[in-house]
Amino acid sequence: MIVNNLIGDTPLIQVSENVYAKLETVNPSGSVKDRMVSYLISRAIESGELCERHDTLIEASSGNTGISLSMMGAALGRHVIIIMPQNMSEERKSMMRSYGAEIIEVGDNAFADAIALRDKLLTQNLNYWSPKQFSNPLNIECHFTTTAWEIFSGMPRDKKLEAFIHGAGTGGTMMGIKKFFDRWPDFAYNPEFILVQPAEPASEHGIQGINDGADFLVDTASMHGNIMISTNEAIERAKRFASETGLLVGISSGANLLACERYIEERDIEGFVVTILCDRGERYLSIF
């Protein structure tokens, strides 16, 4: 598939003196989720778990995984069904439909309901296959083998990596990168892993793509701390980043950037921190 060849190897850009960010917006559908979806589909095809009888791909998603799966489904010639909360951005839904996907909506921020419906439909339809992003350990393995190695290969060697700071949806990105650096303490300088979380409850916040109502793959006990960011703060930081750099990124990217800045403000660090710019901002224009 052509799209597979375009995924990953994204640039690690220097945002400021002490902040570096993986620019995942350059993936073909515009988000970090392209990595995970491509990886899980490729592994499933190799193992025979995903075969010719599976003519429909289905997943519960807040948006970016749904967009990525819609893209991959189009490339594979398979029907795609995305189950998502109805209050996710209209731009995300439009992107999925542009790839030919079918969308089933559940209540606002009702991710548990979306997952339950996905599992019910999987049981009822033997021709359906799902990456099961919220529970699949290959989600972690994907970022362990790709994203983390790219960060390590691209980061400066003359300064200390102080922390990796990132919000979590499924938790695959956070745990994959932590697993990598935990295995290489001599090279990783034992960085802290800081979880970015919405200041509002899961049922109310608008930072789409993080804190979807459960920890899922994230081992919160292994985190070194968390930084709370409100939805409005995240939106304003993303908008300011666009006006300052010309890079239009999404709301969770704004939250990640602001969390990095607050981490640095609270500590007198000599090194640098790394985060992820998770997706492009076009899918949030109606919110911006």
KEKE-102992 format. One record per residue (C-alpha): residue number from 1; residue in one letter; chain; x, y, z. Coordinates in Angstrom, 2 decimals. Example, Ala and Ser with C-alpha at 12.3 -4.5 7.8 and 13.67 -1.06 7.14 Angstrom:
BEGIN
+-----+---+---+---------+---------+---------+
!   k ! r ! c !    east !   north !      up !
+-----+---+---+---------+---------+---------+
!   1 ! A ! A !   12.30 !   -4.50 !    7.80 !
!   2 ! S ! A !   13.67 !   -1.06 !    7.14 !
+-----+---+---+---------+---------+---------+
//
This chain:
BEGIN
+-----+---+---+---------+---------+---------+
!   k ! r ! c !    east !   north !      up !
+-----+---+---+---------+---------+---------+
!   1 ! M ! A !    0.00 !    0.00 !    0.00 !
!   2 ! I ! A !    1.28 !    3.45 !   -0.91 !
!   3 ! V ! A !    0.12 !    5.01 !    2.36 !
!   4 ! N ! A !    2.22 !    2.60 !    4.43 !
!   5 ! N ! A !    5.37 !    3.98 !    2.83 !
!   6 ! L ! A !    4.42 !    7.50 !    3.91 !
!   7 ! I ! A !    3.91 !    6.78 !    7.61 !
!   8 ! G ! A !    6.53 !    7.53 !   10.26 !
!   9 ! D ! A !   10.02 !    9.02 !   10.06 !
!  10 ! T ! A !    8.48 !   12.33 !   11.10 !
!  11 ! P ! A !   10.76 !   15.26 !   12.04 !
!  12 ! L ! A !   11.71 !   16.06 !   15.62 !
!  13 ! I ! A !   11.53 !   19.84 !   15.60 !
!  14 ! Q ! A !   12.93 !   22.31 !   18.12 !
!  15 ! V ! A !   10.02 !   24.44 !   19.32 !
!  16 ! S ! A !   12.05 !   26.50 !   21.81 !
!  17 ! E ! A !   15.35 !   26.34 !   23.65 !
!  18 ! N ! A !   14.18 !   23.50 !   25.88 !
!  19 ! V ! A !   11.25 !   21.94 !   23.97 !
!  20 ! Y ! A !   11.43 !   19.43 !   21.12 !
!  21 ! A ! A !    8.35 !   17.94 !   19.48 !
!  22 ! K ! A !    7.67 !   15.06 !   17.11 !
!  23 ! L ! A !    5.72 !   16.56 !   14.22 !
!  24 ! E ! A !    3.19 !   13.80 !   13.57 !
!  25 ! T ! A !    1.07 !   16.09 !   11.39 !
!  26 ! V ! A !    3.10 !   15.04 !    8.35 !
!  27 ! N ! A !    1.68 !   11.51 !    8.39 !
!  28 ! P ! A !   -0.66 !   10.93 !    5.41 !
!  29 ! S ! A !   -3.96 !   11.36 !    7.26 !
!  30 ! G ! A !   -2.42 !   14.01 !    9.52 !
!  31 ! S ! A !   -1.99 !   12.34 !   12.90 !
!  32 ! V ! A !    0.13 !   10.04 !   15.04 !
!  33 ! K ! A !   -2.62 !    7.40 !   14.83 !
!  34 ! D ! A !   -1.50 !    6.49 !   11.31 !
!  35 ! R ! A !    1.43 !    4.69 !   12.93 !
!  36 ! M ! A !   -0.68 !    2.51 !   15.19 !
!  37 ! V ! A !   -3.39 !    1.68 !   12.68 !
!  38 ! S ! A !   -0.89 !    0.75 !    9.97 !
!  39 ! Y ! A !    1.17 !   -1.32 !   12.41 !
!  40 ! L ! A !   -1.79 !   -3.25 !   13.81 !
!  41 ! I ! A !   -3.25 !   -3.94 !   10.37 !
!  42 ! S ! A !    0.11 !   -5.09 !    8.99 !
!  43 ! R ! A !    0.67 !   -7.43 !   11.93 !
!  44 ! A ! A !   -2.88 !   -8.81 !   11.67 !
!  45 ! I ! A !   -2.46 !   -9.53 !    7.96 !
!  46 ! E ! A !    0.91 !  -11.21 !    8.58 !
!  47 ! S ! A !   -0.55 !  -13.45 !   11.29 !
!  48 ! G ! A !   -3.70 !  -14.29 !    9.35 !
!  49 ! E ! A !   -5.92 !  -12.65 !   11.96 !
!  50 ! L ! A !   -7.13 !  -10.23 !    9.27 !
!  51 ! C ! A !   -7.97 !  -12.13 !    6.09 !
!  52 ! E ! A !  -10.15 !  -11.99 !    2.97 !
!  53 ! R ! A !  -13.38 !  -12.80 !    4.81 !
!  54 ! H ! A !  -13.03 !   -9.62 !    6.83 !
!  55 ! D ! A !  -14.64 !   -7.15 !    4.44 !
!  56 ! T ! A !  -15.38 !   -4.57 !    7.17 !
!  57 ! L ! A !  -13.06 !   -2.80 !    9.61 !
!  58 ! I ! A !  -14.68 !   -1.40 !   12.75 !
!  59 ! E ! A !  -13.41 !    0.67 !   15.68 !
!  60 ! A ! A !  -14.50 !    2.94 !   18.50 !
!  61 ! S ! A !  -12.68 !    6.25 !   18.21 !
!  62 ! S ! A !  -12.72 !    9.87 !   19.27 !
!  63 ! G ! A !  -11.57 !   10.77 !   15.78 !
!  64 ! N ! A !   -7.95 !   10.36 !   14.73 !
!  65 ! T ! A !   -7.88 !    6.56 !   14.84 !
!  66 ! G ! A !  -11.15 !    6.64 !   12.94 !
!  67 ! I ! A !   -9.62 !    8.86 !   10.27 !
!  68 ! S ! A !   -6.54 !    6.64 !   10.02 !
!  69 ! L ! A !   -8.61 !    3.46 !    9.83 !
!  70 ! S ! A !  -10.84 !    5.05 !    7.19 !
!  71 ! M ! A !   -7.73 !    5.86 !    5.14 !
!  72 ! M ! A !   -6.33 !    2.35 !    5.50 !
!  73 ! G ! A !   -9.70 !    0.78 !    4.76 !
!  74 ! A ! A !   -9.92 !    2.77 !    1.53 !
!  75 ! A ! A !   -6.41 !    1.63 !    0.59 !
!  76 ! L ! A !   -7.36 !   -2.01 !    1.30 !
!  77 ! G ! A !  -10.73 !   -1.82 !   -0.43 !
!  78 ! R ! A !  -12.66 !   -2.60 !    2.76 !
!  79 ! H ! A !  -15.72 !   -0.99 !    4.30 !
!  80 ! V ! A !  -15.07 !    0.94 !    7.52 !
!  81 ! I ! A !  -17.42 !    1.60 !   10.44 !
!  82 ! I ! A !  -16.42 !    4.13 !   13.09 !
!  83 ! I ! A !  -18.34 !    4.40 !   16.35 !
!  84 ! M ! A !  -17.72 !    7.74 !   18.01 !
!  85 ! P ! A !  -19.21 !   10.26 !   20.47 !
!  86 ! Q ! A !  -21.50 !   12.70 !   18.70 !
!  87 ! N ! A !  -19.75 !   15.78 !   20.15 !
!  88 ! M ! A !  -16.47 !   15.16 !   18.34 !
!  89 ! S ! A !  -15.59 !   17.76 !   15.71 !
!  90 ! E ! A !  -17.55 !   17.83 !   12.45 !
!  91 ! E ! A !  -14.30 !   18.14 !   10.50 !
!  92 ! R ! A !  -13.18 !   14.76 !   11.82 !
!  93 ! K ! A !  -16.45 !   13.17 !   10.76 !
!  94 ! S ! A !  -16.21 !   14.78 !    7.32 !
!  95 ! M ! A !  -12.71 !   13.39 !    6.83 !
!  96 ! M ! A !  -13.86 !    9.86 !    7.65 !
!  97 ! R ! A !  -16.82 !   10.11 !    5.30 !
!  98 ! S ! A !  -14.51 !   11.43 !    2.56 !
!  99 ! Y ! A !  -12.65 !    8.11 !    2.74 !
! 100 ! G ! A !  -15.99 !    6.29 !    2.44 !
! 101 ! A ! A !  -16.43 !    5.33 !    6.10 !
! 102 ! E ! A !  -19.75 !    4.87 !    7.86 !
! 103 ! I ! A !  -20.15 !    6.65 !   11.22 !
! 104 ! I ! A !  -22.31 !    5.50 !   14.13 !
! 105 ! E ! A !  -22.66 !    8.12 !   16.84 !
! 106 ! V ! A !  -23.18 !    7.59 !   20.56 !
! 107 ! G ! A !  -23.69 !   10.12 !   23.36 !
! 108 ! D ! A !  -21.36 !   12.99 !   24.20 !
! 109 ! N ! A !  -17.97 !   11.68 !   25.40 !
! 110 ! A ! A !  -19.53 !    8.20 !   25.74 !
! 111 ! F ! A !  -16.44 !    6.19 !   24.91 !
! 112 ! A ! A !  -17.48 !    3.21 !   27.05 !
! 113 ! D ! A !  -20.72 !    3.01 !   25.04 !
! 114 ! A ! A !  -18.77 !    3.22 !   21.77 !
! 115 ! I ! A !  -16.47 !    0.37 !   22.81 !
! 116 ! A ! A !  -19.40 !   -1.74 !   24.01 !
! 117 ! L ! A !  -21.24 !   -1.27 !   20.71 !
! 118 ! R ! A !  -18.08 !   -2.10 !   18.76 !
! 119 ! D ! A !  -17.71 !   -5.36 !   20.70 !
! 120 ! K ! A !  -21.38 !   -6.23 !   20.20 !
! 121 ! L ! A !  -21.16 !   -5.71 !   16.44 !
! 122 ! L ! A !  -17.93 !   -7.74 !   16.28 !
! 123 ! T ! A !  -19.69 !  -10.64 !   17.99 !
! 124 ! Q ! A !  -22.66 !  -10.43 !   15.65 !
! 125 ! N ! A !  -20.65 !  -10.11 !   12.41 !
! 126 ! L ! A !  -17.88 !  -12.62 !   11.74 !
! 127 ! N ! A !  -16.80 !  -10.62 !    8.68 !
! 128 ! Y ! A !  -15.84 !   -7.63 !   10.90 !
! 129 ! W ! A !  -12.31 !   -7.03 !   12.21 !
! 130 ! S ! A !  -11.14 !   -4.41 !   14.70 !
! 131 ! P ! A !   -7.70 !   -3.22 !   15.82 !
! 132 ! K ! A !   -9.14 !   -2.87 !   19.36 !
! 133 ! Q ! A !   -6.90 !    0.10 !   20.01 !
! 134 ! F ! A !   -7.81 !    0.58 !   23.67 !
! 135 ! S ! A !   -6.64 !   -2.89 !   24.75 !
! 136 ! N ! A !   -4.26 !   -4.15 !   22.07 !
! 137 ! P ! A !   -0.66 !   -4.47 !   23.40 !
! 138 ! L ! A !    0.61 !   -4.06 !   19.82 !
! 139 ! N ! A !   -0.43 !   -0.42 !   20.19 !
! 140 ! I ! A !    2.40 !   -0.07 !   22.72 !
! 141 ! E ! A !    4.78 !   -2.18 !   20.64 !
! 142 ! C ! A !    4.21 !    0.10 !   17.64 !
! 143 ! H ! A !    5.51 !    3.15 !   19.46 !
! 144 ! F ! A !    8.27 !    1.18 !   21.17 !
! 145 ! T ! A !    9.66 !    0.08 !   17.81 !
! 146 ! T ! A !    9.03 !    3.22 !   15.75 !
! 147 ! T ! A !    8.24 !    6.50 !   17.51 !
! 148 ! A ! A !   10.59 !    6.02 !   20.46 !
! 149 ! W ! A !   13.52 !    5.00 !   18.29 !
! 150 ! E ! A !   12.98 !    8.01 !   16.03 !
! 151 ! I ! A !   12.96 !   10.33 !   19.05 !
! 152 ! F ! A !   16.14 !    8.78 !   20.38 !
! 153 ! S ! A !   17.85 !    8.97 !   16.99 !
! 154 ! G ! A !   16.90 !   12.62 !   16.45 !
! 155 ! M ! A !   17.32 !   14.17 !   19.88 !
! 156 ! P ! A !   20.38 !   16.28 !   20.76 !
! 157 ! R ! A !   23.27 !   14.49 !   22.45 !
! 158 ! D ! A !   24.84 !   17.53 !   24.13 !
! 159 ! K ! A !   21.92 !   18.10 !   26.52 !
! 160 ! K ! A !   20.02 !   15.95 !   28.98 !
! 161 ! L ! A !   16.57 !   14.57 !   28.19 !
! 162 ! E ! A !   14.66 !   15.67 !   31.29 !
! 163 ! A ! A !   11.15 !   14.46 !   30.50 !
! 164 ! F ! A !    8.69 !   13.13 !   27.96 !
! 165 ! I ! A !    5.43 !   15.04 !   28.40 !
! 166 ! H ! A !    2.29 !   13.89 !   26.62 !
! 167 ! G ! A !   -1.44 !   13.36 !   26.95 !
! 168 ! A ! A !   -2.92 !    9.89 !   26.60 !
! 169 ! G ! A !   -5.93 !    8.60 !   24.72 !
! 170 ! T ! A !   -5.34 !    4.87 !   24.49 !
! 171 ! G ! A !   -1.96 !    5.31 !   26.19 !
! 172 ! G ! A !   -0.06 !    3.45 !   23.50 !
! 173 ! T ! A !    2.25 !    6.32 !   22.63 !
! 174 ! M ! A !    3.16 !    7.11 !   26.25 !
! 175 ! M ! A !    3.75 !    3.51 !   27.28 !
! 176 ! G ! A !    5.66 !    2.55 !   24.13 !
! 177 ! I ! A !    8.07 !    5.46 !   24.51 !
! 178 ! K ! A !    8.45 !    4.82 !   28.24 !
! 179 ! K ! A !    9.17 !    1.15 !   27.62 !
! 180 ! F ! A !   11.92 !    2.08 !   25.18 !
! 181 ! F ! A !   13.69 !    4.59 !   27.41 !
! 182 ! D ! A !   13.30 !    2.41 !   30.51 !
! 183 ! R ! A !   15.34 !   -0.24 !   28.70 !
! 184 ! W ! A !   18.15 !    2.16 !   27.85 !
! 185 ! P ! A !   18.75 !    4.14 !   31.05 !
! 186 ! D ! A !   22.38 !    4.90 !   30.22 !
! 187 ! F ! A !   21.32 !    6.63 !   27.01 !
! 188 ! A ! A !   17.97 !    8.07 !   28.12 !
! 189 ! Y ! A !   19.29 !    9.87 !   31.20 !
! 190 ! N ! A !   16.32 !    8.44 !   33.15 !
! 191 ! P ! A !   13.77 !   11.02 !   31.97 !
! 192 ! E ! A !   10.55 !   11.68 !   33.82 !
! 193 ! F ! A !    7.28 !   10.70 !   32.16 !
! 194 ! I ! A !    4.63 !   13.34 !   32.75 !
! 195 ! L ! A !    0.99 !   12.79 !   31.81 !
! 196 ! V ! A !   -0.94 !   15.76 !   30.39 !
! 197 ! Q ! A !   -4.55 !   15.67 !   31.58 !
! 198 ! P ! A !   -7.59 !   17.91 !   31.04 !
! 199 ! A ! A !   -8.50 !   20.13 !   33.97 !
! 200 ! E ! A !  -12.17 !   19.28 !   33.41 !
! 201 ! P ! A !  -13.79 !   15.85 !   33.99 !
! 202 ! A ! A !  -13.70 !   13.30 !   31.16 !
! 203 ! S ! A !  -17.40 !   13.85 !   30.52 !
! 204 ! E ! A !  -16.96 !   17.59 !   30.01 !
! 205 ! H ! A !  -13.55 !   18.47 !   28.56 !
! 206 ! G ! A !  -12.96 !   19.30 !   24.90 !
! 207 ! I ! A !   -9.34 !   18.20 !   24.40 !
! 208 ! Q ! A !  -10.28 !   15.55 !   21.89 !
! 209 ! G ! A !   -8.00 !   12.52 !   21.88 !
! 210 ! I ! A !   -6.93 !   12.42 !   25.53 !
! 211 ! N ! A !   -8.58 !   11.19 !   28.74 !
! 212 ! D ! A !  -11.38 !    9.26 !   27.07 !
! 213 ! G ! A !  -12.87 !    8.20 !   30.39 !
! 214 ! A ! A !  -10.46 !    5.41 !   31.40 !
! 215 ! D ! A !   -6.73 !    4.75 !   31.66 !
! 216 ! F ! A !   -6.83 !    1.93 !   29.07 !
! 217 ! L ! A !   -3.16 !    1.04 !   28.36 !
! 218 ! V ! A !   -1.60 !    3.70 !   30.59 !
! 219 ! D ! A !    0.07 !    2.53 !   33.79 !
! 220 ! T ! A !   -0.59 !    5.69 !   35.80 !
! 221 ! A ! A !    1.41 !    4.34 !   38.75 !
! 222 ! S ! A !    4.56 !    4.43 !   36.60 !
! 223 ! M ! A !    4.12 !    8.11 !   35.70 !
! 224 ! H ! A !    6.26 !   10.68 !   37.50 !
! 225 ! G ! A !    3.47 !   13.22 !   37.68 !
! 226 ! N ! A !    0.75 !   14.99 !   35.71 !
! 227 ! I ! A !    0.02 !   18.50 !   34.51 !
! 228 ! M ! A !   -3.56 !   19.71 !   34.23 !
! 229 ! I ! A !   -4.52 !   21.89 !   31.26 !
! 230 ! S ! A !   -7.98 !   23.33 !   30.63 !
! 231 ! T ! A !   -9.70 !   23.02 !   27.27 !
! 232 ! N ! A !   -9.64 !   26.78 !   26.66 !
! 233 ! E ! A !   -5.95 !   26.98 !   27.53 !
! 234 ! A ! A !   -5.17 !   24.17 !   25.08 !
! 235 ! I ! A !   -7.16 !   25.81 !   22.29 !
! 236 ! E ! A !   -5.52 !   29.20 !   22.81 !
! 237 ! R ! A !   -2.03 !   27.67 !   22.90 !
! 238 ! A ! A !   -2.65 !   25.79 !   19.67 !
! 239 ! K ! A !   -3.92 !   28.97 !   17.98 !
! 240 ! R ! A !   -0.95 !   30.98 !   19.22 !
! 241 ! F ! A !    1.44 !   28.27 !   18.00 !
! 242 ! A ! A !   -0.10 !   28.54 !   14.54 !
! 243 ! S ! A !    0.28 !   32.33 !   14.47 !
! 244 ! E ! A !    3.88 !   32.14 !   15.72 !
! 245 ! T ! A !    5.20 !   29.24 !   13.62 !
! 246 ! G ! A !    2.84 !   28.73 !   10.69 !
! 247 ! L ! A !    2.15 !   25.17 !   11.91 !
! 248 ! L ! A !   -1.55 !   24.53 !   12.46 !
! 249 ! V ! A !   -1.87 !   21.81 !   15.09 !
! 250 ! G ! A !   -4.73 !   20.37 !   17.10 !
! 251 ! I ! A !   -6.04 !   20.98 !   20.60 !
! 252 ! S ! A !   -4.13 !   18.16 !   22.30 !
! 253 ! S ! A !   -0.93 !   19.51 !   20.76 !
! 254 ! G ! A !   -1.69 !   22.86 !   22.38 !
! 255 ! A ! A !   -2.15 !   21.09 !   25.71 !
! 256 ! N ! A !    1.15 !   19.24 !   25.28 !
! 257 ! L ! A !    3.05 !   22.41 !   24.45 !
! 258 ! L ! A !    1.61 !   24.33 !   27.38 !
! 259 ! A ! A !    2.36 !   21.44 !   29.75 !
! 260 ! C ! A !    5.99 !   21.42 !   28.57 !
! 261 ! E ! A !    6.28 !   25.13 !   29.24 !
! 262 ! R ! A !    4.80 !   24.80 !   32.71 !
! 263 ! Y ! A !    7.10 !   21.88 !   33.51 !
! 264 ! I ! A !   10.11 !   23.99 !   32.55 !
! 265 ! E ! A !    8.84 !   27.03 !   34.47 !
! 266 ! E ! A !    8.52 !   24.99 !   37.64 !
! 267 ! R ! A !   12.02 !   23.52 !   37.39 !
! 268 ! D ! A !   15.43 !   24.97 !   36.71 !
! 269 ! I ! A !   16.35 !   22.46 !   34.00 !
! 270 ! E ! A !   19.52 !   22.47 !   31.93 !
! 271 ! G ! A !   18.34 !   19.93 !   29.41 !
! 272 ! F ! A !   15.23 !   19.57 !   27.26 !
! 273 ! V ! A !   11.81 !   17.93 !   27.15 !
! 274 ! V ! A !   10.09 !   16.09 !   24.31 !
! 275 ! T ! A !    6.42 !   15.98 !   23.38 !
! 276 ! I ! A !    4.20 !   15.07 !   20.44 !
! 277 ! L ! A !    2.35 !   17.37 !   18.07 !
! 278 ! C ! A !   -0.36 !   14.80 !   17.54 !
! 279 ! D ! A !   -2.43 !   16.05 !   14.64 !
! 280 ! R ! A !   -3.21 !   18.87 !   12.22 !
! 281 ! G ! A !   -5.51 !   21.68 !   13.23 !
! 282 ! E ! A !   -7.81 !   21.68 !   10.18 !
! 283 ! R ! A !  -10.03 !   19.12 !   11.92 !
! 284 ! Y ! A !  -10.78 !   21.62 !   14.69 !
! 285 ! L ! A !  -11.49 !   24.82 !   12.74 !
! 286 ! S ! A !  -15.12 !   24.99 !   13.85 !
! 287 ! I ! A !  -13.90 !   24.85 !   17.47 !
! 288 ! F ! A !  -11.07 !   27.34 !   16.93 !
+-----+---+---+---------+---------+---------+
//
